[in-house]
Amino acid sequence: MWTNPASTLTMQIDTSNWMKARAVLMQYSKTEPSQSLHRAVAFVVNDAKRHTPFTDISRIDTELMVEATPAVLKSGQLSKDKKRQREVITAIKGSSPPLAALIISAQVLRVDTTASQPGMSNYNRLTDMKYARTASPFKGVSRAAGAALMTAAISRMVKARHSSTHFFQISWNSILAKLAPYVPAGYRSTVMNWASRGGQPSPELGNVIPSKPNEAFATCTIQNLIGMDSRWPNLMQQRNEAAHRIMDRVLQKSIDRNFHEMVGKIIKDDIIELKAPLIAHGCYM
């Protein structure tokens, strides 16, 4: 049900009991098996999305040694608009440059005197020069002007990180959007609503290989493609490793949770004839 085709990492998600339990339940369902499976997968993916952790903005600010304050209105008062509460980004004053400023400086292209290659700072090497800069904000301008340009560069970088705090979480949206056409008609609007919450990531972040109608044994494969952009191999490897570290266990717990919810319904409805088969597939009643 779940794959991530990264060549450097391997993992295994156990769906065996979940699939066997669904096969038992489908014997008593009037819904076409493939549609029922797609609906169940959508429920699991949405549950995984809900339980995928996200980064707190205050943690980002602390690590980068900056602070975010509300926008200043023309009247001189601070804005009370919720969307403008972190509009002004400034470095926390201290005895050393903030990490945000050091990152900006590390992005500047330089000549490696050993290899005569531009931009080979450790930061640019690790990020495949995706964020490389042609010059320092201070180059060719006064110190005051350079400081202003550095502040603007820091602000853009920090706000970009603020906007990506839920990146892992909304990566599931691509999968939900692609599942929606295959679930029963009565559930499609619900699944599309799930897919729109939190924002719309690039469609390339997820893929679905749906079950075909009337298959003897319905299967559905979902692919979360975080970290699979070949343009930035070093950067994507870091992102892919983080995705596995964070999201593999989240997905497994969602599968397990859905299995026990199905079983709970059987117990509640007291469908005696299903209890023995479900016990055989890992359920304890």
C-alpha positions as CSV (number, residue, x, y, z in Angstrom):
1,M,0.0,0.0,0.0
2,W,2.9,2.4,0.7
3,T,6.1,2.8,-1.2
4,N,8.8,5.5,-1.5
5,P,11.2,4.6,-4.3
6,A,14.3,6.1,-2.8
7,S,17.2,3.9,-3.7
8,T,19.2,4.7,-0.5
9,L,16.6,3.8,2.0
10,T,14.5,0.8,2.8
11,M,11.5,0.3,5.1
12,Q,8.5,-1.9,5.4
13,I,5.0,-1.0,6.3
14,D,2.9,-4.0,7.5
15,T,-0.5,-4.0,5.9
16,S,-1.0,-7.8,6.0
17,N,-3.6,-8.0,8.8
18,W,-5.3,-4.8,7.6
19,M,-5.8,-6.3,4.1
20,K,-6.9,-9.7,5.4
21,A,-9.4,-8.0,7.8
22,R,-10.8,-6.0,4.9
23,A,-11.2,-9.1,2.8
24,V,-13.3,-10.6,5.6
25,L,-15.4,-7.5,5.9
26,M,-15.9,-7.3,2.2
27,Q,-17.8,-10.6,2.2
28,Y,-20.6,-8.7,4.0
29,S,-20.4,-5.4,2.0
30,K,-22.3,-4.4,-1.1
31,T,-19.6,-1.8,-2.1
32,E,-17.4,-2.8,-5.0
33,P,-14.1,-4.0,-3.5
34,S,-11.8,-1.6,-5.3
35,Q,-13.9,1.4,-4.3
36,S,-14.1,0.2,-0.7
37,L,-10.4,-0.3,-0.6
38,H,-9.7,3.2,-2.0
39,R,-12.0,4.7,0.6
40,A,-10.2,2.8,3.4
41,V,-6.8,4.0,2.1
42,A,-8.1,7.6,2.0
43,F,-9.1,7.3,5.7
44,V,-5.7,5.9,6.6
45,V,-3.9,8.6,4.6
46,N,-5.9,11.4,6.2
47,D,-5.3,9.9,9.6
48,A,-1.6,9.9,8.8
49,K,-1.8,13.5,7.7
50,R,-3.5,14.5,11.0
51,H,-0.8,12.7,13.1
52,T,2.3,13.9,11.0
53,P,4.2,16.3,13.3
54,F,5.1,19.8,12.1
55,T,7.7,22.3,13.1
56,D,6.8,25.1,15.5
57,I,7.6,28.6,14.1
58,S,9.1,29.7,17.4
59,R,11.6,26.9,17.1
60,I,12.7,28.1,13.7
61,D,13.2,31.6,15.0
62,T,15.1,30.4,18.0
63,E,17.5,28.2,15.9
64,L,18.1,31.0,13.4
65,M,18.5,33.6,16.2
66,V,15.8,35.9,14.9
67,E,12.6,37.3,16.2
68,A,9.3,38.0,14.4
69,T,7.1,40.9,15.4
70,P,3.8,42.4,14.1
71,A,3.8,44.8,11.2
72,V,3.9,48.5,12.0
73,L,0.9,50.4,10.6
74,K,1.1,53.9,9.2
75,S,-0.3,55.2,12.5
76,G,2.8,53.7,14.3
77,Q,0.8,51.1,16.1
78,L,1.3,47.3,15.7
79,S,-1.0,45.4,13.5
80,K,-3.6,43.2,15.2
81,D,-4.2,41.2,12.0
82,K,-3.5,37.5,12.7
83,K,-1.8,37.2,9.3
84,R,0.6,40.0,10.0
85,Q,1.8,39.0,13.5
86,R,5.2,37.7,12.2
87,E,5.7,40.2,9.4
88,V,8.8,42.0,10.6
89,I,11.9,39.7,11.0
90,T,14.9,41.0,12.8
91,A,18.1,39.4,14.1
92,I,18.4,39.0,17.9
93,K,21.2,41.2,19.0
94,G,24.1,39.5,20.6
95,S,27.8,39.1,20.8
96,S,27.9,37.0,17.6
97,P,26.2,37.1,14.2
98,P,22.9,35.2,14.1
99,L,22.8,31.9,12.4
100,A,20.5,33.3,9.7
101,A,23.2,35.8,8.7
102,L,25.8,33.1,8.6
103,I,23.6,31.1,6.3
104,I,23.2,34.0,4.0
105,S,26.9,34.5,3.9
106,A,27.5,30.8,3.3
107,Q,25.3,31.0,0.2
108,V,27.7,33.5,-1.5
109,L,29.6,32.0,-4.4
110,R,33.3,31.9,-3.8
111,V,36.3,30.5,-5.6
112,D,37.8,27.4,-4.1
113,T,41.5,28.0,-4.6
114,T,42.3,24.3,-4.4
115,A,39.8,23.1,-7.0
116,S,39.1,26.4,-8.7
117,Q,35.4,25.7,-8.5
118,P,32.8,28.4,-7.6
119,G,30.4,28.2,-4.7
120,M,31.8,25.1,-3.0
121,S,31.1,26.2,0.6
122,N,29.9,23.4,2.7
123,Y,26.4,24.9,2.7
124,N,26.3,25.2,-1.1
125,R,27.7,21.7,-1.5
126,L,25.0,20.2,0.8
127,T,22.2,22.1,-0.9
128,D,23.5,21.5,-4.4
129,M,23.9,25.2,-4.8
130,K,20.1,25.7,-5.0
131,Y,20.3,28.8,-2.8
132,A,23.7,30.1,-4.0
133,R,24.1,33.9,-4.2
134,T,26.3,35.7,-6.7
135,A,27.4,38.3,-4.1
136,S,27.2,39.3,-0.4
137,P,24.5,41.8,0.5
138,F,27.4,44.1,1.7
139,K,29.3,44.0,-1.6
140,G,29.7,47.4,-3.3
141,V,27.4,49.3,-0.9
142,S,27.8,51.3,2.3
143,R,27.7,49.4,5.6
144,A,24.3,50.8,6.4
145,A,22.9,49.8,3.0
146,G,24.5,46.3,3.3
147,A,23.0,45.8,6.7
148,A,19.6,46.7,5.2
149,L,20.0,44.3,2.4
150,M,21.2,41.6,4.8
151,T,18.1,42.2,6.9
152,A,15.9,41.8,3.8
153,A,17.6,38.6,2.8
154,I,17.2,37.2,6.3
155,S,13.5,38.1,6.3
156,R,12.9,36.4,3.0
157,M,14.6,33.2,4.1
158,V,12.9,33.1,7.5
159,K,9.5,33.7,6.0
160,A,10.1,30.9,3.5
161,R,10.8,28.6,6.4
162,H,7.7,29.8,8.2
163,S,5.6,28.9,5.2
164,S,6.9,25.4,5.1
165,T,6.4,24.3,8.7
166,H,3.6,21.9,7.7
167,F,5.4,20.6,4.5
168,F,5.5,16.9,5.5
169,Q,1.9,17.1,6.7
170,I,0.5,18.5,3.5
171,S,2.5,16.2,1.3
172,W,-0.2,13.7,2.0
173,N,-2.7,16.0,0.1
174,S,-1.4,15.0,-3.3
175,I,-2.2,11.4,-2.5
176,L,-5.6,12.3,-1.2
177,A,-6.4,14.4,-4.3
178,K,-5.4,11.5,-6.6
179,L,-7.4,9.0,-4.5
180,A,-10.6,11.0,-4.6
181,P,-11.8,9.9,-8.1
182,Y,-11.6,6.2,-7.1
183,V,-13.6,6.3,-3.9
184,P,-17.4,5.8,-3.8
185,A,-19.2,8.8,-5.2
186,G,-20.7,9.7,-1.9
187,Y,-17.2,10.1,-0.3
188,R,-15.4,12.1,-3.0
189,S,-16.2,15.5,-1.8
190,T,-15.1,14.5,1.7
191,V,-11.7,13.2,0.4
192,M,-11.2,16.3,-1.7
193,N,-12.0,18.4,1.3
194,W,-9.3,16.5,3.2
195,A,-6.9,17.1,0.3
196,S,-7.4,20.9,0.4
197,R,-6.8,21.4,4.1
198,G,-3.5,23.1,4.9
199,G,-2.6,24.0,1.3
200,Q,-2.0,22.3,-2.0
201,P,1.5,20.9,-2.5
202,S,2.9,20.1,-5.9
203,P,1.1,17.1,-7.6
204,E,4.5,15.6,-8.1
205,L,4.8,15.0,-4.3
206,G,2.4,12.0,-4.4
207,N,1.2,9.2,-6.6
208,V,-1.5,6.6,-6.5
209,I,-1.7,3.3,-8.4
210,P,-5.4,2.4,-7.9
211,S,-7.0,-1.0,-7.8
212,K,-8.7,-2.0,-11.0
213,P,-12.5,-2.7,-10.9
214,N,-13.4,-6.4,-10.6
215,E,-9.9,-7.5,-9.6
216,A,-10.0,-10.8,-7.7
217,F,-7.8,-9.3,-5.1
218,A,-7.9,-5.5,-4.9
219,T,-4.6,-3.7,-4.2
220,C,-3.8,0.0,-4.0
221,T,-0.3,1.5,-4.0
222,I,0.4,5.0,-2.7
223,Q,3.7,6.8,-3.1
224,N,4.8,9.8,-1.1
225,L,7.6,11.3,-3.2
226,I,9.2,13.7,-0.8
227,G,12.9,14.0,-1.6
228,M,12.7,12.5,-5.0
229,D,13.6,15.6,-7.1
230,S,16.7,14.5,-9.0
231,R,17.7,18.2,-9.6
232,W,19.0,18.5,-6.0
233,P,20.4,15.0,-5.0
234,N,22.1,16.0,-1.7
235,L,19.3,18.3,-0.5
236,M,16.7,15.7,-1.5
237,Q,18.5,12.9,0.2
238,Q,18.4,14.8,3.5
239,R,14.7,15.6,3.0
240,N,13.9,11.9,2.1
241,E,15.7,10.6,5.1
242,A,13.8,13.0,7.3
243,A,10.5,11.9,5.7
244,H,11.3,8.3,6.4
245,R,12.3,9.0,10.0
246,I,9.1,11.0,10.7
247,M,6.4,9.5,8.5
248,D,7.1,5.8,8.3
249,R,6.0,5.1,11.9
250,V,3.1,7.6,11.5
251,L,1.7,5.7,8.6
252,Q,2.1,2.3,10.3
253,K,0.2,3.6,13.4
254,S,-2.6,4.9,11.2
255,I,-2.9,1.5,9.5
256,D,-3.0,-0.2,12.9
257,R,-5.5,2.4,14.2
258,N,-7.8,1.9,11.2
259,F,-7.7,-1.9,11.7
260,H,-8.8,-1.6,15.3
261,E,-11.5,0.9,14.4
262,M,-12.9,-1.7,11.9
263,V,-12.8,-4.3,14.6
264,G,-14.4,-2.0,17.1
265,K,-17.4,-1.6,14.7
266,I,-17.7,-5.4,14.4
267,I,-17.8,-5.7,18.2
268,K,-20.3,-2.9,18.5
269,D,-22.6,-4.3,15.9
270,D,-22.1,-7.8,17.4
271,I,-21.5,-9.5,14.1
272,I,-20.7,-12.9,15.6
273,E,-19.7,-14.6,12.4
274,L,-16.9,-12.1,11.7
275,K,-15.2,-12.4,15.1
276,A,-13.3,-15.6,14.6
277,P,-11.8,-14.6,11.2
278,L,-10.8,-11.3,12.6
279,I,-9.2,-12.9,15.7
280,A,-7.2,-15.0,13.3
281,H,-5.9,-11.9,11.6
282,G,-4.5,-10.3,14.7
283,C,-7.5,-8.9,16.6
284,Y,-7.9,-9.5,20.3
285,M,-11.5,-9.3,21.5
